[in-house]
């Protein structure tokens, strides 16, 4: 192997390692058997949620995972592997890919990483069932508004009773 080729691969390992370090979540899948149309739809769905999806050689992924401090992730890099990186939304790649596995039986989740910690296939699927960031914020807002709403209803009921008595 030429020195230029080795330098190119080392640079690619560095780039992938930086993506792994910066990612809020990583999902590793086996996309073997997907049709071109299914792969296009999956990529479009991921791109719409600002998730980067790449097919990268396992040897480069293993070295990058080691460099990023995710040594346990190297076990998932067996057979054809594609990786989805999300820097913003932790839930987005897991949710999109998990939903897509219901349409495309060929797509299989292998594992991943959440907030810098290696996660099993089961943990990624569990993450996919959570609402996204906007959904969680909406739930929190609803919980915070409930006491205020209840006080307002109680004050209104008292006012209505006094009005009826008068």
N, C-alpha and C positions, 0 to 999 in steps of 0.2 A: 504494500500500500504506500502511495506517495505521501510525502510530508504535507503537501497541499491538501490532500484528501483528509488526512488525519487532523489537520488544523481546522478544516471546514466542519468536521464532525465534532471536534472539541467545542467549537463556537456554537454549534447547534445544541449541544448538551448544556452549555451555559445559558442559552436563550430559554430552553425548556425548563431548566432548573429555576430561573427567575420567574417564569410564569407560574410554576408550582408554588414558589414562596409567596407570590403576590395573590394567589387565588383564594377566594373565600371558600370555594368548594371545587372538587375535582371528581368527575365520574368517569370510570374506565369501563368501556363496553367492548363486546365482541360483535362487530357488525357484519360478520361473514354471512353471506346468504341474502343480504338485502338487495332488492332490485335497485336499479339506477333511480327510478322514480321515487321509491321509498327513501333512499338516501338523500335525494334532493329535497324532499318534503321535510325530513328530519333536520337537515342543515338549515333550511329556511326558518323552521320553527325556533331553532337554537339561536340563529342570528337575530331574529326578532326580539329575543330577550337578552341580547348582548352577551351571549355565551359563545366562546371560541371553541370550535370542534376540529380536531386534527387527527389524522392517521400518521403515527410516528413509529419508527422501528423500535422493537422492544429493547434492544441493546442500548439505544440512546435514552429511552425512557427509564431504564434501570439506573444508568449512570446519573441521569438528572435527578431522579428520586433520591438517590444516595446523597448527592450534592445539596439537595433541598432539605435534607434531614427527614425524609419520609421513607426510610429503609424498608418498612413493613409493606409499603405499596408495591415493591418489586415483585412480590409473589403473584400479583394480578397480571403481570406482563408476560403471559404465556399464550401462545397462539396469536392470531391477528388481534391487534388492539387499536382502539380509537379512544381519544381522550377529550373530554369536554371541560373547559376551564371557565369559571365565572368569578369575576373580581368583585361584583356588586352584590348580587342576590345569591344567598347560600342555597336556597331551595330550588331556584329556576332550572339548573341542568338536571337535577334528580327528578323533578316533577315532569319536565318535558320528555325526558328519556323514558321514565317509567310509564307515562301515558302512551308513548309511542310503542312500547313493547306489547301493549294490548292489541295494536293494529298489526304489528309486524312480529311474528313469532321468531324470526331469525335473529332479532336484536336481543342481546343478553347483557345484563349488567354484571360486571365482574367484581366491582368494589370501587373504592375511591378515597377521598380525604375531605374532611370537614374542618374548617378553621385550623388547618395545620396538623390535624390528628387523623391517622389512618382509620378508615371505616370499612366495615364488611359490606357485602351485598345486601344483607338484611337491614343494616343501618341506613344505607342509601335509600332503600325502598321505604323505610319508615320516615325518613326525611321527606320523601316525595309526597307523603300523605299530609304533611303540615301545610297550612296556608302560606302564601308568599308574604313578603314584608308588608305590602299594603293591606292584606287581609288581617294580619296580626295587629297592625296599627289601628285598623277599624274596630277590631274586637276590644282593644285596650281603650279606645275612645268611648265606645259604648259602655264599658264597665265604669269609666270615670264619670260619665254623664248620668248614670242611673241614680245615684243619691240625690243629685241636684233636681232631677226630674221628679223624684218621689217627694221631695220637700215642696216643690212647686205645686204638685197635685194636692198635697195635704193643706197647703195654705189656701188654695182655690176652694177645696171642700169646706173649710172653716168659713171662708167668705160667703160661699153659697148658703150655708146653714144660717149665718147671721142675717143674710138678705131675706131668706124665707121667713125667719122669725120676726122681722121688722115689718 
